[in-house]
Amino acid sequence: MDKPKGKKITIVDVAQRAGVSKTTISRYLNGKFEYMSEQSKERIAGVIKELGYRPNNLARSLKSQHSRMLGVIVSDITSPFSPILLKGISDCCGRYGYRILIANSDDDSAKEREYILSMIDQQVDGIILNTAGKNSDFLLEMSRENIPFVLADRPLELKLFDTVRTADQQIIVDTLAFLKE
């Protein structure tokens, strides 16, 4: 079964080639190997490789109601802090099977709101926000719609969101103590 030009290989194609049911392929892809022999797993892996099959994440997310995608909005991509933040988020998310969509708001609150709405439209599972500020009312509104947010290094007066910050306050205390000596 060679892949016809332009035809996307489906789970049905893999099941037919491997001689198993579509359900068995789904279980394999989801790591549910309880009732699967080593021989079946190897055969399925071989067919997936041979056909170049890539699961349709849109279809998976419709069924599971999870996209395994997080939105990350930074306030200024040119800040020396932003690449460090993005690398840390990307590395951590990757370990847990998540991918990230990145946007730069240019410290513009209106642009930040547009990106938040766009990411929600993309069905992200949550948003990590290095906020530009001035969007407290909008974020409060979003929190009522059960959109998970985590603020990155820039807390808001609203205490509705988890916030991850650098230890800058303790560093300043330590620096001042050192300078006093």
N, C-alpha and C positions, 0 to 999 in steps of 0.2 A: 504494500500500500504506500506508494510514493505520494508525497504531499503535492497535490495539484497546485499550480501557480495561483497565488492569491487566495487560496482556500485556507481558512484557519482550522487547525486541527482541534477537534473537540474531545471531550471526555468519552463520548460515544465511540469515536474513532479508536481511541486508546483501548477501550474495553473490547471492541471487536477484534483488534489485532492481538490483544493479550489472551483472548478467549475467556474473559470473565465478565461479570455484570458491571454496569455503570456504578452500582452501589459499592462494589468491591474497589473500584478505582477511587471513588470518593473517600472511602475509608482509608485507603492507602495514602491519598493526598493529605488527609487530616491526621495521619499518624496513629490511626486506630488499627493496630495489627493483631489484636487479641486472638482472632480466629483465622489468621492468615499464615500459611506455611512460608518458610524461607524461600522455597521454590517459586511460589506465587509472587512474593515481594520482588525477587530478583527478575522474574519475567516482566513484571509491570515496570520496574525501573528501566529495564532494557528497552521496552517499547516506548516509554516516555522519552528516553534519550534518542532512540532511533527516529522517532517522528518529530522530535523537537517540540514536544507539547509543553505549553505554558498555560497554567490555569488562568481562567478568566476571573480576575479579582472582582470585577463588577458583579458578576453572577454570584460569586461567593459572598460578597458583602450584602447582597439583597437577601440571601437566605439566612445569613448569620446576624444581620443587622449591625455588623461591625466592618469597617473598611480597613482596619489595621493601618490607618493613616492618621497622622497628627499634623495639624497646621502649626507653623511657627512663624510668628510675626516679630521682626526686630524693628526697633525704631530708627536705627541708622546703621546700615550695612557697612559703612566706611569707618565706623568706630573700631578701634583696635580690640575692643571687648567682644564685638559681634562674632568674629570667626571662632573665638575660643568658646563662646556660648553655643554656637551652632554645631561645632565639632562635638562638644560634650553631649548635647541633646541627640545628635545623630548617632553617636556611638552607643549611648544608653538605649535609645529606641531600637536600634538594630539588634541588640542582645535580646530584646523581647519580641522580635518579629514585627516591629512597626517601621513604617517609612514616614518621611516627613515632606511636607510641602512648605516651601520657604517664601516669605514675602517681606519686602522692605517698605516701611511706611514713610520714610524720610521725615520722621518727627512731625508728621501731618495727621492730626486727629481724624479728619474726614477720610483720608486715605486708609487709615487704620480701620475705621468702621466698614469701609467698602471691602477690605480684605477679610475681615471677620465674617461678613455676610457671604462672601464668595467661598470661603472655606467651609462654612456651614452648608452651602449649596453643593459643595463637593463631597458632602457626607463624611467629613473628618470625624474621628471619634473624640476629639478634644482639641483645644488650642492652647499653645504655650505663647504667652504674650509678653514681650519686652515693650511695654506701652509707651506711647508718645505722651500720654496724659490727657486730661480734659475729656475723657470718655466715661467718667464714672456712671452717669445716668444710663448711657447706652449699655455698659457692662452689667449694670443692675438689671436692666430689662432682659438681657441675654441670660442672666442667671436664673430668671424665672422660667425660662424655656428649657432648663436642665442641660445647658451647653457646658460641659466641663472645661474650666479655664484654670491654668496655672500661670501666675505672674512670675516673670523672670527678672529679678534684681531691681525692679521698680515697683514697690508696693503702692497701693492706693489707700486713701483714707478709709474706704470701704473695707471691712474685714471679712468680706464674703468669699474671698479667693485664697487658696493656698499660694504662698509666695516663697520662691527659692531665691536666696540672696547670698552674695559673697559675704565674707566675714569682715567687711570693711570697718564696721564700728569697733570691733576688737583690735583691728590693726591700727586704727587711729589712736586708741587708748595706749596700746603698747608703744607706738612711736613717740607719743608725748611723754610717756614715762621714761623712755630711753633718752630723749632730748633733755629732760630735767636733770638727769644724772650728771 
